[in-house]
Structures are given as structure tokens and as C-alpha cells.
Amino acid sequence: MDLHDIPVRTIDGTETTLAPFADKVKLIVNVASRCGLTPQYEKLEELQRSYGERGFTVLGFPSNQFLQELGTEEAIAEYCSTTWGVTFPMFEKVKVNGRNRHPLYEVLTKTPDASGTAGRVMWNFEKFLVTPDGRVSRFRPTTEPDAPEIVELIEASLPSS
């Protein structure tokens, strides 16, 4: 199945797919509001503001699999907006591991990280950079959103400004 055909639901409950983002460079991140890595929201939003007009977007997928997410989509949306000024698209809470993992993460977790390890999402804020031609690169949670390896890949995948 093509990544862009996978059904997803926005944080406000709208059924959609990733097709509207097919021509963009996407940084797909499983986010959480009550995690030691939650301040990464600030850098994710900075990437969105820096590269959004050139064809880039962050896509946030809240997950409570590590027991660090708020209870409702409404609470998550309000927290992200008021605390971090998030403007990038957010989606409903999903499972990123296990038998009931979301089909999007079923596809993404087949991608190995820089050390060659694929499989389970290790923790909140694991990042998957997907280029318009379908190449997927994986970055583990402690890799900051503005790490050189992520920024260089974003810039190399975008049209010249």
C-alpha cells in the first residue's frame, strides 16, 4: 500500500489520507505532551515555519503507548497550540507498536535507522522523513528535529528557493 493512501484522521476527527501531502517533504513524528522530549515541539514548529512555504510539513501523530499523552484529542490540540504554537497538521492518537499499530506505522517501522535497525518505535518523538518520491529516512527520538542530518536531508529534498 502506498503511504499516501493510508486512511488517517485529523485531530479534529476528519477522515482523510496523506494524499494532500504527497508532493511535500514530510517529517512524521509520534508526539506526546508529557514527555521529557516534549520540548522538541519548539524545534518541529521552527522547521515548519522555516521550510513550510518551500514544500515541507511536519505531521504530528500523538501516541499514548508510552503513557505520556493527554487523554483527549481536544486537550492535545489545545496544549500544542497554546504551549508550543503548533501550526503543523496534527492527527488523532495512534498506536505505533504492537498488533494494533496504525497502518501508517506498520509501513514506516520497516525503515531502518542509521545503524540499520528497523522495527518498533523506541519512544516518543521518533521521526520519519518522507520525500515526495517515497524515500523514507528514520531518526530515533533523541535526534533533535534541527539536527544537521535532518536539516540537510530536508534542504536536499526541497526545490531551490
N, C-alpha and C positions, 0 to 999 in steps of 0.2 A: 504494500500500500504506500502511495506517495504521502509524504509527511503533510502536504498541504490539503489532502483530502480527509484527514482525520477529524472527526467531529470534536469540537470543544465548546465550552460555554463560557461566556464572558462573566466577569464578577457580578454584573447586574442581571445575569440569568439568560442572556440572549444566546440562542443556539447558533453556532457558526462553524467555520473551519479556519485553518491558517491560510487558505487561498488568498484572502485580501493582502497578505504579507508575502506572497510568493516571489515578488520581484525585489524584495528587500533583503538586506543582510540582517539576520535576526540573532539576538542573544537571548536564548531561552533559559530562564533561571527558576529553580524551585525556591521560593522565598518563604520567610517566616518572620513574624512580628516580635517574637520573644526569644531571640537567639543572640548569642554573643557576636554573630556575624551580621546581625540586622543593620548596623551602620553602613553596610555595603549598599543599601538603598541609595545613599547620597551619591556614591560614585556611579551607580547604574543610571540615576537621573542625570548626572553630568554627561555621561555618554549619550543619552537620549537627546539632550539639548545641543550637544556638540555636533552630532552626526545625523540627527533625525531628518533634517532637510535634504541631506545627500542620499537618502535611501536606506537608512539604518533604523532599527527599532529594538528595544528591549521588550520581551514578552514575559510577564511575571506570572508564575503558577504557584500560588500558595499551597503548602502541604503541611499537614499536621502529623505526618508519620514519625517525626522526631519529637512530638508532643510540645511544640513551641509556637503554635499558631493560634490566633484568636478563634473564637467559636463560630462566628458567622461571617459570611462574605461582606455584609454591610459594615461590620466592625473592622474588618481588614481594610476595606476601601477607605473608610473614614480615617483610620490610623495612617495609612500610606499617604493619603492626601494631606492631612493636617501636620503630620510629624516630618515627613520627608519631601513633600511637594511633588509626589509622583504624578507624572503626566503620561507615562507609557502605558500600553494596554495591560490590564490585569484580568486574570481568568479565575474560574471557580477553583476551590480547593480540590487537589487531586492526590492520588496515591502514586508515589514514584517508584516503589519497590513492591515485591510480592506478587501473589497470584492475581490480585485485583488492581495491579498498577494500571494507570491510564494508558491507552494505546499509544499516545504520543511518547511516553517514557519507555514503552516496550520497544519502540523503534530507536529512540535516542540512546538508550543504555547499551545498545550493541556497538556503539562507537568507543574505541579505546582512548584513554588519556595519553599524555606524552610518554608515560612509562610503558604503554602497551596494554594497560589493564582496562578491560571493559566490564560490564555487569552493573551491579547495584549502585545506586546513588549513595555516596558515603554520608552526606549530611546536607543541611540546608545550604542554599546558595551555590550549588553545583551549576556550572554554566556550560551550555552547548551553543557554539556559534555556528549558524547555518547560513551558507552563502546561497545566492539565487540559483546557482547551478546544482545545488543539493549537497555540496560537501559539508560535512559536519566535523567540527573540532570540539574536543571536550576539555574542560578545565575544572579541576577539583575545587571544593568550597573555599579553601584558604587562598586561592589565587584571586587577588583583588580585581575588580572589574576594569580598573585602569592599568593593569599590569602590561608591560611592553608587549608581551606575546599576544595579548588580546587586541590592544590598540593597533599594533602593526597589521594584524590579520583583518581587522575592520577596515583600516585605511587601504589595504591592498585589494579589498573586495568591493570597494565603492568606486563609482565613477569619479574621475578627476573633478576637482571643484573649479 
